[in-house]
Amino acid sequence: MNAVAPILEVQDLTIALPKGGDRSTAVQKVSFTVGRAEIVCLVGESGSGKSVIAQGVMGLLPKQLPVTGGRILLQGEDITHAPLARLRELRATKISMIFQEPMTALNPVMTCGDQIDEVLAEHTKLSPAERRAKVRAIIEEVLLPDPDRMMASYPHQLSGGQRQRIMIAMALVLEPVLLIADEPTTALDVTTQKQVLELMLQLQHKHGTGVLFITHDFGVVAELAHRVAVLRLGDLVEVGAKHDVLQRPQHDYTKMLIGSVPTLHLHAKPNDPSAPVVLSARGLAKTYVDKGWFGKARTVHAAADVDFDIRRGQTLGIVGESGSGKSTVARCVVRLIDPTAGQVKLGADDIALMPHSQLRPLRKRVQIVFQDPYRSLNPRRTVGQAMVEGPMNYGMQRAQAESRALELLKLVRMDSSAMERYPHQFSGGQRQRICIARALMMEPELLVADEAVSALDVSVQAQVLDLFEEIKSRLNLAMLFITHDLRVASQVCDYLAVMSKGKVVEYGPAHQVFGAPQHEYTRALFNAAPGRDFDFAKAAA
Amino acid sequence: MTQPANFEALSVESATVVTQPSTWQRVKRNGSVRLGGIALLILLLVAIAAPWLGTVDPSLFDPASRDLTPGKTGEITTLEGETLQHRFIMGSDSFGRDIYSRVIYGTRVSLLVGVATAVVALVFGILFGLMAGFLRWLDGPLMRVMDGLMAIPAILIAIALVAMWKGSLLTVVIAIAIPEIPRVTRLVRSLVLSIREEPYVEAAISLGTPTPLIMWRHILPNTVAPLIVQATFICASGILVEAILSFLGVGLPPDIPTWGNVMAEGRAQFNQYPHNIFFPGIFLAVTVLAVNILGDGLRDTLDPKMAKRV
């Protein structure tokens, strides 16, 4: 701990939840400090209360969540119940905040320059010319190219990373002593995330700002933190220096979390290159043509010239950043969208351009699991109804389908009572298990997982990944695994295709691609993965 | 991957039991729903029990008791020729008819018109909306027709229809429902377009579920909540427009007691006898307000997304 007084001191903070929730307090008796020039990472899974603490410090808590105990001290001043006027003074000058989604945090009808200028106009007595110079300076400092153009741009004209830089500029322009960052890089691609994190580190170091960084990603923690605080259901279970917490965790929950963090797995997996090919794509392409009423048509090549084979019992991973076309490929394979050209051979049939009427008997052979478990099940149908729908479409009797559904629920470790219940009665991880079971009801040859674990907390993610692995080996399935997370891909995949801008830039056995990436883009992508060199306490777990 | 033995037990998520109050419970608890619902229930009971609420036949008149002020007692002659002593709680009109009886019986007409309009508008709106949302080639032409329909004012349609078929309940309901149909169609179409992109619909497609079944099973049930909300607003506007049409003399024939007709008849003597317009006006205002309050409450509980939008 620093000898000087900490910038932020949170003592026994308790925040109540409205009645009828699954617990009575959002956080209870949480104490930690943030020192000068220190980065404290607040880690926890969804529902752990980490964002509530951030809102509490900013004085932004909604009325339903009152602070019922403890104190929040900013440089020794108790701001727990500070009047609104005082809080307004403190915000921006002493504390500022960066949010997850820069598009919604910025005002879409004001130029970025004006938005930064507004902060200065509100809190300083500088003349317009001085303010303008200062805005320019801070935009240069966050390393945005062409500051004058940036100042005149509207948020929608910038990329996600640039918008987040504007947010950072806005937050730091008055040199606050404390910066609260609530999952600021979660919505960004890994390469952009790396740049933004580097920038934050640099600026924080330069200005000596204390940072309270909220994240669920242990990779980011490993890159950034000085100290780490771990939250579980509103309880602070462990707080300490980064190396202590990440490498010698004390609490069982921390051990479990760190044990669940996917790490890059570089060993060659035994796979049989002579296994029969379940699905092969050749020259697969999807082009969107946007025909306007006037003017020229705009064409977008979402995927072009994609080739791959998936063999029985093996998993092909497609990795890439957002907009790389990986989901387009998955949806072409399942024929949720119609490819523009190319071949997709499922056994002997080419399903790429087959009309929908002929496709129907083949559909059962390829099944898909989606990213968002909350939207993958019809809220108005019971789990049982969802499970038997597919087989009954192909003529199976209800009784037979139901007994099969029960077997599969057991396989995905769900209770048989789930059959009668509705999706809203289950958590995200449980729903994802149900979705997997529903896909398996069809006895598919190929299971497509489109970012199927991306929306889940790490501990749940680890369980679902294990489930995928178990199903694959037990049922000898072929899998197409779409993900943006290289660490997850390295654990699951036998083969790997790296996509960028609609094209496959690298394709080969996973351990080769990971071990010795050939393409420049692949290398950039791998380098950007947060926490890749950090030695998590795997052995201890 | 190595994991501690009590992995499942420690995982936050599998320990969380998700309990939420059911939609019905939330609806029942909502203050607006209760207030509007109770008011409407009372009106409904009044409409059903009209003959037993101290009313006389609303078409009876007696020249001897013309233009009585509220609370006066006068005589009224039944169809059989009997002369009764009757207390005119809300006074009488220029023919000597009992305004109280006419207003109470008018409740029947108003509620019936409101509900019938909503049903007609919903049935056709859902049909067209599903067609526009699912048959993409039909979308453009159908929606342009709907745009056209929306441009015609209800009153104009009513005048045209009454000129063609004479004023009747059916004509009035059709006249009011027609301009509402495009609104429902637009709502259903936009719901269908967004629901058909939901992963659970895509999952149903890959499970081989035929398109008509997808519409019936996966899409229609998820449009119910916003549609119920829309139905209450159509109902309120139906009641209001019927009164306006009757007031203008293009609604139901004058011998049928409706609030609009009563007000229309009282218009000429509005300065001397304001009660002719005042009492039906109060009933109309309370009814429309009750339906709208109910609708607001339903919107807040059934369709929180829409509540945010509006």
Interface residues (C-beta under 8 A of the other chain):
Chain A: G20 D22 E45 G47 S48 R232 L233 D252 Y253 K255 M256 G259 S260 V334 R335 L336 R360 R363 K364 V366 Q367 I368 F370 Q371 D372 R375 S376 L377 N378 P379 R380 R381 E389 G390 N393 Y394 H424 Q425 F426 S427 G428 G429 Q430 C435 R438 M442 D457 S459 V460 A462 Q463 D466 Q491 K538 A541
Chain B: M1 T2 Q3 P4 N6 F7 E8 L10 S11 V12 E13 S14 T16 V17 V18 T19 Q20 P21 E198 P199 Y200 E202 A203 A204 I205 S206 L207 G208 T209 P210 R217 H218 P221 N222
